[in-house]
């Protein structure tokens, strides 16, 4: 059996990994670590970890114990940051490297991904439970709302002044509730996506044009596309709805006058593990980045769940719908948010060649 070269294995590791020399300086960094830390291998080589990273663990002691005992050491619940992004909760593993007495392999395993994967399987059932009651009530509520709005409009024909303002308020509020019920019904739509090979840039252009003549008319939207991306397998209409929701979320966060960046790229290391243990590669990446105030930390972990919103008048259904559609497409959605920079990333599979 022919084994792959060590360099190929190193570059293919999906977990961020760093090789540390005898002076506790970075000797080598794999591509997954460059992506996670948003730092190049060139900028990290020859530097001690503390010079470029903030890690809430006694690294010198950890490396010393690994070298002394020639055994792996695990450290859970450690915060890792470069200072330019919010700290990420991680698990660390330090291990000796072969017969080399001083070198240590440091693996950084972000807990956010594992935790979100654990919750992802619950999103659909939780959503259906929350929406089931709302859908049941929607039919009962819509008819009396229409009657209330109609009665208020009839009354307004013979009123003036403050009384007219009150009937207008009744009409406006009933319309707002009807609109919310329509969003609930849309979220409760269980139609499976009609998957076909889709050029993700065509979908993004469609969503951007729609946003540009509506809620994003005063936003500055820029693109950074990788034109070599292959097609994904998906429902173009549903994916358009995903990106429209993310663009609208970004525009509302910036009060309609900020900047939005749409970025696409290929990342070979991300895989989604299914319940049966098989892995699904998700190399197609789409990022929607805004310069708004960010997601409140206290709701960041639940932002994709139904009825959770960071805005005073938000319904909490837009991002829940995004999560539902992407889950139906066997994809992944993640969030990285600090004040002044919020990034939503959509990860999708490549369309099979036979498709």
FENCOR-V590583 format. One record per residue. PHI is phi in degrees with one decimal (none if undefined). PSI is psi in whole degrees, 0 to 359 (NA if undefined). D_FIRST is the distance of its C-alpha to the first C-alpha in whole Angstrom. Layout:
PHI,PSI,D_FIRST
PHI,PSI,D_FIRST
//
This chain:
none,129,0
-87.3,119,4
-87.0,145,6
-65.5,152,10
-62.8,149,13
-55.2,323,15
-63.0,323,18
-67.0,318,16
-62.9,315,16
-59.3,313,19
-71.0,339,21
-93.8,352,19
-58.1,126,21
-78.3,346,23
-95.8,133,25
-54.7,128,28
-138.1,141,26
-132.5,138,28
-96.7,128,27
-111.2,132,31
-86.7,186,32
-67.1,345,34
-101.9,17,37
62.3,30,36
-105.9,153,36
-72.1,124,33
-98.1,322,30
-154.4,152,28
-135.2,135,28
-87.3,164,25
-57.3,325,27
-63.9,324,27
-70.9,322,30
-59.3,316,31
-67.5,315,32
-65.6,317,33
-86.2,348,35
57.5,39,37
-135.4,145,36
-80.5,156,34
-61.5,324,32
-61.4,320,34
-75.0,342,37
-96.1,330,35
-60.0,135,34
81.8,358,36
-101.6,145,38
-72.6,150,39
-58.5,322,38
-65.2,341,41
-74.7,330,42
-116.0,341,41
-127.8,153,40
-112.9,113,42
-124.9,124,40
-82.4,61,42
-154.9,149,41
-76.7,83,41
-62.8,319,38
-58.5,317,39
-65.9,320,40
-62.7,311,36
-62.7,321,35
-63.1,317,37
-67.1,321,36
-63.7,316,32
-65.6,320,32
-70.5,316,35
-90.9,348,33
51.5,46,29
-145.4,154,29
-70.4,154,28
-136.3,130,32
-107.5,139,32
-132.9,121,35
-99.8,158,36
57.6,59,39
-113.5,137,39
-89.8,131,41
-125.0,132,39
-154.9,154,41
-94.7,358,41
92.7,345,45
-102.9,355,45
-141.5,164,44
-64.0,145,44
-58.5,142,43
-114.2,130,40
-72.5,126,39
-135.2,163,36
-109.5,139,34
-110.4,146,32
-134.6,123,29
-113.4,135,29
-143.2,148,27
-69.2,154,26
-108.0,105,24
49.2,229,22
-94.3,4,24
-82.9,114,26
-69.7,335,29
-102.1,336,31
-78.4,143,29
-130.2,137,28
-96.1,123,26
-111.8,119,29
-104.5,132,28
-113.6,115,31
-112.5,102,30
-60.2,128,33
-77.7,337,35
-55.8,315,37
-65.3,315,34
-64.6,318,33
-64.2,317,37
-66.3,323,37
-61.6,321,34
-64.7,325,36
-83.6,337,39
-58.9,321,38
-66.5,342,38
-93.4,350,41
-62.2,313,43
-63.7,313,43
-66.3,321,45
-65.0,319,47
-64.4,316,48
-65.6,324,49
-64.7,317,51
-69.3,321,53
-81.6,332,54
-55.4,312,55
-65.6,319,58
-63.4,320,59
-65.1,321,58
-63.3,320,60
-78.6,336,63
-57.4,315,63
-63.4,326,64
-76.8,332,67
-85.7,324,68
-61.1,317,68
-63.5,309,71
-64.4,330,73
-63.8,318,72
-62.6,321,73
-66.1,320,76
-63.7,315,76
-63.3,318,76
-64.7,319,78
-65.1,320,81
-64.5,322,80
-67.1,323,81
-66.0,317,84
-61.6,322,85
-64.4,340,85
-66.8,336,87
-114.8,17,90
-120.2,166,89
-152.1,168,89
64.2,225,88
-65.5,326,86
-63.5,322,86
-66.3,324,84
-63.3,324,82
-68.7,318,81
-67.1,324,81
-63.0,323,78
-63.9,318,76
-60.0,315,76
-63.6,315,75
-62.2,317,72
-70.2,323,71
-66.3,321,71
-64.5,322,69
-64.7,319,66
-67.6,320,66
-61.4,319,65
-62.6,320,63
-63.5,317,61
-63.0,324,61
-65.7,324,59
-66.3,321,56
-62.1,316,56
-64.9,322,56
-63.8,317,53
-65.1,325,51
-77.4,357,51
-66.0,118,50
-100.4,17,47
-61.0,128,47
-69.6,146,43
-65.0,140,42
-88.7,94,42
-82.4,130,38
-142.9,161,38
-59.3,127,36
-128.9,132,38
-79.7,114,39
-63.8,333,39
-72.4,328,41
-64.4,319,44
-65.8,317,44
-64.2,319,45
-63.3,321,47
-63.1,315,49
-67.2,320,49
-65.3,318,50
-63.1,319,53
-64.1,318,54
-66.9,324,54
-65.9,336,56
-102.0,5,59
-130.8,244,59
-66.0,339,58
-103.6,19,57
-60.2,329,59
-104.8,10,60
-89.0,152,57
-98.1,108,55
-109.1,123,52
-116.9,158,49
-121.7,144,46
-138.4,85,42
-99.3,147,40
-97.8,102,37
-67.8,349,38
-87.4,1,34
-61.3,134,33
-74.2,173,32
-74.9,155,34
-105.9,167,34
-102.7,111,34
-165.5,179,38
-97.5,111,42
-58.8,320,43
-66.0,316,47
-68.2,322,45
-67.7,325,43
-60.9,319,46
-62.4,322,48
-59.2,309,45
-72.2,329,46
-63.6,317,50
-62.8,319,50
-68.7,320,48
-65.4,319,50
-65.3,319,53
-60.0,317,52
-66.2,319,51
-65.6,318,55
-68.8,327,57
-65.8,330,55
-99.5,14,57
56.6,31,60
73.9,11,59
-138.7,25,60
-104.7,205,56
-120.4,140,53
-127.2,134,50
-117.2,130,47
-108.9,121,44
-126.7,138,41
-126.8,145,38
-162.9,171,34
-108.8,128,30
-132.4,108,28
-77.8,347,25
-87.5,346,24
-85.2,127,27
-134.0,142,26
-103.9,121,28
-86.9,125,27
-80.7,170,28
-63.5,331,30
-83.4,3,27
94.9,347,25
-75.5,157,23
-107.5,143,23
-117.6,110,25
-67.9,137,25
-126.3,74,28
-83.5,341,28
-84.1,120,32
-116.6,133,34
-127.3,127,38
-119.4,135,40
-113.1,114,44
-119.1,129,46
-124.5,166,49
-107.5,30,52
-77.1,188,54
-73.1,348,54
94.6,168,51
-86.0,131,51
-53.9,130,52
-55.9,329,50
-71.0,343,51
-118.8,3,50
-58.7,322,47
-76.0,344,45
-114.6,11,47
-64.6,338,48
-92.4,4,46
-91.8,151,47
-58.7,139,51
69.4,17,54
-105.1,120,53
-140.1,146,54
-93.2,358,55
-108.6,151,58
-60.0,318,61
-105.6,16,62
-74.8,150,58
-90.0,341,57
74.2,22,53
-109.1,336,52
-60.8,308,51
-74.0,331,48
-64.3,322,47
-66.6,321,47
-57.5,311,45
-61.9,319,42
-63.9,313,43
-65.7,315,42
-65.0,323,39
-62.5,319,38
-64.4,336,39
-93.2,13,36
58.2,33,33
-109.4,195,34
-144.9,138,35
-124.7,136,38
-137.5,164,39
-131.5,138,42
-135.5,112,42
-135.6,129,46
-135.6,159,48
-54.2,126,52
94.5,352,52
-158.8,113,48
-122.1,129,47
-125.1,120,44
-100.9,130,42
-117.9,129,39
-106.3,126,37
-114.6,126,34
-129.9,155,33
-79.7,165,30
-87.7,142,29
-66.0,133,31
-58.6,149,28
-60.2,324,28
-67.1,340,30
-74.8,NA,33
//
